Amino acid sequence: MKIYMIGAGAMGGVYGGLLTRAGYDVTLVDIRKDHIDRIRSDGLTVEGVRGTHVIRLPSQLGASGLPPADLAIIFTDANSTTEAARTAKLLLKPDGFALTLQNGIGNVEALVAELGKENVIAGVSMNSAASSGLARSAYTHGGMTSIGELDGKDTERIRKVAEMFNKAEIPTEIVADPMSQIWGKFAHNCAVNALAAVSGLRTGELFRVQEMNALQEHVIDEILAVVKGKGWKLPEKDPRKKIREHSRMRYNKPSMLQHMEKGQRTEIDALNGALVREARALGIPVPYNETIVAFVKGLEKSRRQALHEAPIDYAAMERAAAEGKQ
């Protein structure tokens, strides 16, 4: 099976590197030239849970000139899913298919719109990873990957993907309802990631700040109200208990905090922002989540300005405002 890993960041690097190490034919596809160039020259370093390995594998800047493949695994952030779906469409054989393991909701729908429902499988990864530099992925926590066909059928291709992941030491199970897993992780991420991003605290640190701990309870209240209103079936009988226990036990750095620290765009629109949109459609008030979304958006802007943009001439901006030009 020929595989393209679309999105070679922290998680894409871990999955792509470990699959290659297990003997599978994987090519990384990414849009960052410096990252791809470093992988080509030095190899991809995957470190952490499975030890430290320098892995040589093909890497490509975009889809141009690549032969068709059987499987595209999508690991871009949620902001780039539509573009990733178009890339997958260019790269897949007529009977090829795509797997999304991304955060947030809306990714499956974007892939289906471009590729067709029969060419998409879905799931979630409860693993954690971090980008520790160009051509480096740190595998920081090993958890379960859950995958399934959208119609719940047991197929040869879903068994093959699970077999590959398990051989690569990425524990994987097949589930009959992957959307319930996606909604479950969505609820989990909405309760944790944005709070870490706005506070700068890791998960376990949030739990041990009394005010942040109380805020998380309010956020969870709103999440579960929307889940109930939507009629979503979550995989956990007591999702609040699972989220709270995770928050107590784990000191990982959520991906949204990693993005914020680097002045990158976060996935807030596919997480708490999506929750707010769903809540409004249902007429459910979610003031805590609305406030968190606003803070994430504001902090995104300030971090981007500080890290990636030229200094701002505020005097000129004030003059333009006074003249009615802004």
Phi, psi and omega in degrees: 000125178269131189235136167249131175261103183269106188106100185251041176280211185302305183287317178300323177294317179297307182295314181295319180293315182290325175296319178297315180299330179277359174103010182267155185272096184240136171240129177277138177234122183213167182255000182263110185296318182296323179293312180296317180300320181291321177298318180296323184275321188245352187085170179261124177266120173247121184231162176119235189305321182259022182088190180247126183221135171261117190244127177267124178206154180297143176221144190222138175271096182083183190262356188298130173080005182273143177287159182293151184234168179275326188219135170242123177260124186263117178229025171288167171287165188296335179295339186250013187296317181299316178294321177297322178297320178294322176296316179300321180298324178289330190264341187272147170294164179306327178257014178285168183213162181243148176239126172256132173235028186280165173281156171088178176247156182103346181290316179300315182297321179294320178291317179298320180299327183268323189252341187094145185299325183291346183253019182229133167239163189215165177178189178225154174242124176262027172270161175236146178211162178218148175272111183263014180143174177302134177061028179225133174232125177261119179272098193267339178206130178264117178231190183273140168257129181242126183227156178192163173286146182296333178266004176081003183285154174267111185239162178297321185290323180290325177293323180295317179296315179299319179298317180297312182298316181295322176297328180278008181066035171245094186306128188220139176236154175262132181239151182281337183228081183296334180294326177295324176294319179297316179294325178295316179290326176302312179300316180299311183294322178299328183279344188239308195298313183292325178296321176294319183296319183278337183263337186078010182259147172286169188304307182295332177291322177303316184298331187262006169258115190307316183291321178290324178299315179294321179298320180299323178298318178295319179298316179296320177307313182291320179301312184291331175295320178290318177305314179296316181296324179281342184075022180289139175262115179267152183289337182265141175291327181229081183298326179300315181299319181293317179297316183292322179292319175301315182296326179287323190268330193257143176238036178285163176256104182304152184301327181293324175293320177300315179296318181297317181299329181269001183069030180262161175293135180268177177264026185301326182291337178265356180243253184300327176297320177293322177300317179298318179297316179296320181296317180297319179297331180268350184075028180259124179288133179224063186296327180293315179293323176300318180293318180297318178301316180299316180295319179298316180298316180294318180291323173307311183297315182293321179292320178297316178298316184292324188261333192231356184240160178293153177305143184269135175271090185291329178298318178295323179294322178294321179296318179296322179293319180296327180273003180075018182271346179225000000 
